[in-house]
Amino acid sequence: MEAPCIVWIRNDLRLHDNPALLAACKTGKPVLVCFIWSEGDQDPYPLGGASRAWLHDSLAAFSHSIDDRLILRKGKYKEALHLLVQETGARQVFWNRRYEPHLIEKDKEIYQHLTDSGVEVQSFIGNVLFEPWQIATKNSKPFQVFTPFYKTILKLEPHAPVETCGKIHHYSSPKLASETLSGLQLLTRNPPIDSWTPGEKGALTALDTFIHGPLAHYLQGRDFPGIEGTSKLSTHLHFGEISVRYIAKHLMGPEAQEFYRELIWREFAIQLLFHFPHTAQEPLKKEFESFPWRLDPEQLSCWQQGNTGYPIVDAGMRQLLATGWMHNRVRMIVGSFLVKHLLLSWKEGASWFWEKLFDADLANNTLGWQWVGGCGADAAPYFRIFNPILQGQKFDPEGTYIKHWVPELRDVNPKDIHMPRNPIVELDFGRMRALEAYQEMRNG
C-alpha cells in the first residue's frame, strides 16, 4: 500500500476545522491518524485525574468518528513518531500547534529530528483565534493587562475555520499495531463523568444548546450559579472537541459580544503563558515571590473538601468534587477565600483545580489563580477581596445553588442561608491578616 501521511492528534479531537487533518486528506495519500500517550513528555504538568478520565472518553468518541481507525501508541513522542515513520514509510507528518512552552520545546525537538530524517513536517494553527505572537502592543511587547488586549483584538479579524475533511482515505496495514484504549490506563471515575458527553458530538450539541438558550440572557445570567446561564464549553474547548473559530463564527447578536469577550480572555491566557512561561509556577509580578504565604494543611483540607463553614464556598468545592466542573463566578469566590482569607498560596488552589477539573488548562488555570491572587496580569491591587457572604447574597439570593450542593442547608430560610456556620476563619480576621501580609511584602 502507498506510504501514508501521518496526522498526530493532540488536543484537537474533532473533524471540523482541523487544519492538519484537512491538509493530510488533500494530499491524496492514505492518512494515518495517531494519538500518543506520553506521561513523561507532559512533565512537569502531567494531566490530573479528571482530565485523564475525560481524555479516555474523548479518544473513544473521536476514534468512532473516524471509523475506529485511530492508532494509539504509548511512549515518548519523538520515539513513537519515529517508529510509525519506520513502520509505514511515511514521508509527511502533520500536526496542529500547541502553545504551552514545555510542549513547544518538545515539538521543536521532534520537528528537527523528523526533518533530519528526511520527513516533511507541517504544523498548523492550533485551537485559537489568533496565534500568541500575532497580538502585541504598539511597542511590539506582549500585553499584560486584559482590557487593552481585548480592545486590540476587537479591531482584528480572527482566523476563519477551515472546511471539514470529507471521507478519510485511511491507511491500512495488518502489521500496524495499536495500543488499546484501556491499555493507556487513563480511566478513572473520580469525579464521575456520567453527566457529561465528551467528544465532538457532545461539544456541538452543547454549543447549539447554549446558542438557543442561555446566550440570549448571557450578560444577566452568567454570574448566577443556580441557573443554566453559561455555555459549559470549557472542557470541550480544552480537548479541541470544538474549535474556538467555529464557535466565534456562529455567535450573533448583542449578547454574543459578551461571550466573545470570554473567548478573548482564553486567548489572553494562552498568549500570557506563551510569553511568560515562568508564570505556571511563579507570579508574573516579581514582588510576590516574597509573599508570606501560610502553611496550614488542616485548613487547606477543609477548603478542598467543602467544609469551610461558608455556604457559597462549600457549595462550589463540593460541585467540583461531584462534577469535575465549577461555575466561573464561584471559582473566583473560592479562590479569593483561599488566598485572601486563609492566606494559603494560589499554587495550592491551582494544583487542586488541576487535579479535579475536567477543563484543567495550564494557561487558563494559571491566569485565573494569579488574577485572584493579585499577583498576575491584572491592574487591580492585591486588596480586592471577595466577601463570600455578600457574593452569595448577590448571586445566589434564594440559595438555590447552595441548597443543591450543601444539602444540610436545604431547610434554611434564604435570608439566613449565606451566614457562616462554624467557620474555619472569621472574615474580618482573614482580611486583616491578608492586608498585613501584603504590607509586609511591600516593605521588603
N, C-alpha and C positions, 0 to 999 in steps of 0.2 A: 504494500500500500504506500501511496505517496507520503513523504515525510510531512508531519503536521506543523502548524504554528501553535505555540503554547500560550494560553491565556492564564496568567497567575492571578487568581481571585484572592482578595484580602477583605477589606471592609466595603465590598461592592457587590453584595449578594442579590443581584437583580438583573433582569433582562433589559428593561427600559433604560435609556440614557446611560449606557455602559460603553464609553468610548473604546476601551481596549477590546472588548468582545466584538463590537461592530467592526473595528479595523481588521481583526482576525478573520471575520466572516467575509470581508470584502477582498481578502487575498485570493479567494477561490480555493484555497488549500483545505485539507481536513483540519479541524480545530480540536485541540486537546485542552480541556478546561480543568485546571487543578487547584486544589487548596492544600496548603502545607501547614501543619500544626507544629510549632516550634516554641516550646516554653522558654528555652534558653535564649532565643533571639528576641524574646519580648522583654528580657531584663533591661532595666530594673523595674519595669512596670508590667509584670505578668497579670493576665486577666484575673479578676476576682471571681468568686464562686458564682455570683448571679450572672455575670457576663458569660461565663463558660456555659451555663445552662441555656441561656438564650442562643448562643452560638450553635450549640448542638441542634436545636430545633430549626434554626435558620438555615443551617447547612442541609438538613434533611429536606426543607422546603425548596431550597434552590436546586438541589440535585434533582428533585422530582420535576422541576420546571424545565430542565434540560434532558429529560428522558432518562434520568438516573445515570447520567454519563459523567458525573463529576468524579475526577480522580483525586483520592485523598492520600496524602503522604505525611509521615512524621519525620522529624529530624531538622537539622539546620537548614535554613532556606537555601543557602548557596549550594550545599552538597545535594539537597533534594532536587533542585532545578537542574544541576549539572548531570545528575543521574537520569532524569527524564530526557534530557537532550541526547545523552548517550544511547538510551534505550530506543528512542524513536527516530533519531537522525534529524530532529527539528533544527532549523536554522534561524528561526524567529521566535522571540519571546516578548509578549506584550503584557503590560500591567498598567493600572491606574495609580496615580501617585498618592502617597500618604504624606502627611506634613509634620508628624511627631519627630522631633530631632533625632532620637535614638534609632528610629526606623529609617529616616533619611540616610543615615550613615550606613545602615545595612544595605539599602538599595544601591548606594554608590559603589559599595564593595562588590555586590552581585553584578551590577552593570559592567564594571571593569573586568570582572572575571569572565563573564559570558562574551563580552566583546573581544577580549584577548583570545578566546577560544574560537573566534570566527562566527559567533552567533550575533545576528542583528537584534538589538533590543530597542523597543519603542515604549515610552511611557506617556501617559495621557493625563489630562486634568482629573483630579480626584473629585470627591463629593463636596464641592464648594461652588459658590457663585463667582468668586474671584480668587486667584491664587495669592498666597500671602505676600509675594514680592510685587504685586501689581498695585497695591494701595500704599501711598506714602504721603507725608506732609509736604508742604511747599519746599522744605529744606531736604527733601529726599530721606527723611527719617521715619521710622515706624511710629504709628500713633500709640500713645499710652493712655489716652482718655477717650471714652466711647463716643461722646457727643460729636466732636469734630470728625471722628472716623465715620460715624453714621451719616453726617451731612455730606461728606465727601462721596460716599457710596451712592447716595440718592441722585447724584449728578451723573452717574455712570450706568451703562447698560451691562447687566451681568451676562456671563456666558449662557448661551442657549443650550437646551438639551439636544442631544443627537438622536437620530432616529433609532427605533428598536430594530435589532438584528432579526432577520427573518428566520427561516428554518436553518438550524446549525448543521453543517456537514461534519459530523463527529468523526474523529479519528478512532479507529477500532483495531485492536490487536489482541489476540488471545494470550500473548505473552506479557501484556502490560498489567502489572499488579496494582491493586488499590487497597489501601487500608480500609477496614470497616469503620463506620461512624462510631460504633461502640468502642472500637479499638483506640480511638483518640482519648477516651476516658474523660470526656467533658461533662457528662451528665450529672446534675445534682438537682434536687428539688427544694433547695433552701436558698432563697424563698421560692414558693411554688410559682410555676409559670402558667398554670392552667387557665388563669383568667385573661391571658394574652394570646395573640395569634402571631407568632414570629413568622417572618417570611415576606416576600414581595406582595403576595395577595393580601395578607393581613394589613400591610402598610398602606396599600392603595385603598383598601376599604376604610381604614382609619382616616385617611385624608378626605375621602368622599363624605364620611360621616361628619367630619369637622366642618367642611365647606358648606354643607347643607344643614348644619345645626349651630354649634357654638360660635362659629365665625361671625355670624350676624350680630352677636352681642359680646364679642371678644373683649372689647375695651372695658365694658362694665362687669363682665363675668369672670375674667381670667384670675382675679385675686381672691375669689371666694372658693375655698376648697370643698365646701359642702355641696357644690353643684358641678355639673359637667360643663365646665367653661373653657377648657384648654384642649389642645389637639392630641396630646399623648403620642406625639410622633417622635419624641426624642430618641427612643431606643431604635426605632426603625431607621432613623437618620444615622445613628451611630454605626450601625452594621451595614449601612448602604443598601437597605432593602427598598429604600425610596430615595430618589435623587432630589437634592435641595433645589436644583434648577427646574426640575419637573414641578415641584411644589410652587415655586415662585411664578412659573408660567400660568398656573391655574388659580392664582389669587386675584380676585377682582372686588371692587367696591371699597368704600372708605374704611371699613373695619379691617379689611385685609392689610392696609398700610401699617396698622399697629402690629399685626402678626409678622409682617415683613421685617419690622424692626427687630423682632426676636430672632429671626433668621440672621440678621446682620450682627446681633450680639454673638451668635455662634461663630460667625466669620471673624469677629474681633478676637474671640478666644483663640481661634486657630492661628491667626497672624501674630498674636502676642507670644504664644508658646514657640512659634517658629523663630521669631526674632530674639526672644529672651528665654532660651531653653532652660536656664537655671531656675526659672520660676516654678517648675514642677516640684522642686524641693526647697527652694529658698524664696523669700519675699522679693517682689520687684523693687520695693522701697528698701534700700540697703539698711537704713537706720533700724528697721525692725528685726535685724539679725540679733540684736542685743535685747530684745524684748523679754522681760522676766516672766515667762510662762510658768504656771504651776504644774506640778505632777500630783495627780490625785486619782489613782486607779478606781477607787470606790465611786467617786462622783462621775468619772468617765463611764463606768459600767451602768450607773443609773441613767445617764443620758442615752447610752446606746440601747438600752432595753425599754426606754419609755417609762421610767419611774422617777422623774424629777419632782413630781408634785405640781407641775404647771400643765394644765389640761391641754392647751394647744400644742405645747412641745411634746408631750407624751403621745398625743394623737398622731403627730407627724412621724415620730420614731417608730411607733407600732405599725403605722401604714407601711413604712419602709420594710420592716421585717416581714410583714404579711404579704406584700405585693411586689417588692423589688422596685418600687417607684414612690415618689413623694411629690405632692403639689409644690410648685415653684415658690409661691408665697410662703408656704410653711418651711421650705428649705432655708429661706432667709431667716425666719424666726428661730428655728432650732439651731442654725449656725451662729446667729448673734448670741443666743443663750450660752452656747458652749464657750465662745471666745471672749464675750464681754461680761457675762455674769459668773461663769465658772472659772474664767481666766485660764482655760486649757487651750493648747495650741491648735491653730487651724489645721495643722498637719494631722492631728488626731481625727478631726472630722473628715478631712479629705480621705484618709486611709479607710475609715469606716464606710463612707459612701462608696469608695472604690470597690470594696468587697461586697456590698449589699445591693447596689443599684444595678438594674439591668442596663441603664443608659450611661454607665460609668465611662466617661470620655475624658481623656487626660487633659486636653485643653480646657474644656468647659468646667470640669471639676476643679481644676487649678484656679481658673479665673473666678469662679463662684466663691470659693473659700477665701481667696485673698481679698475679694471685694467685701465680703462680710467682715473679714478681719481688719480691713482698713489698711492693709499693707501692700495692696496691689495696684492695679490700673483703675484708680478711682480718685476723682478730685475731692471727694468728701473726706473730712478728717476722721480719725480713729473713733472719736467720741460720738459717732452716730450709733445709738444703741436701741434696738427694738425692745419695747416693753411687751412681753408675751401676754400680759393681761389685756392691755389696750388693743393689741393686734388681734386677739381672739374676739374681743367685743366688736371690733370694726369689721372683721372679715368672716366671722362665723357667729353672727349675732344671735341666732336661735340655738346655737350649739349643735347643729346638725352633724357637722364633721366630727366634733369631739365625741358625741354620743355614739357614733358608729365605731370609732376606734378605741374609745375608753368606755366600755360597756358598763362599768361600775358607776358611771355618772348619768346613766340614761334617765333616771327619775329626778334629776336635779333641775330646778327651775332655771330657764335660760338666763335670767338676770344674775344668778349666782354661780353658774357653771364655770365661768372663767377664773374664779378665785382659786388660788393655790391651796393644796391640801398636803400638809406635812412636807413642805418644800425642802429640797436639799440645800438651798441658799436663799436668803432674803434678797429681794430685788435691789433695794437701796444699798445694802452691804456689797453685793456683787458689783453694782455700778460704780460705787466709790472706789472699790478695790481696783477695778479696771482703769479708772481715770488716774489713780495714784501710780499704777504700773506704767501707764503711758507717759506720765510726767517724769517718772524715774528714768525711762528710756531717753526722753528728750534732754534730760540733764546729764546724760552720759554715765 
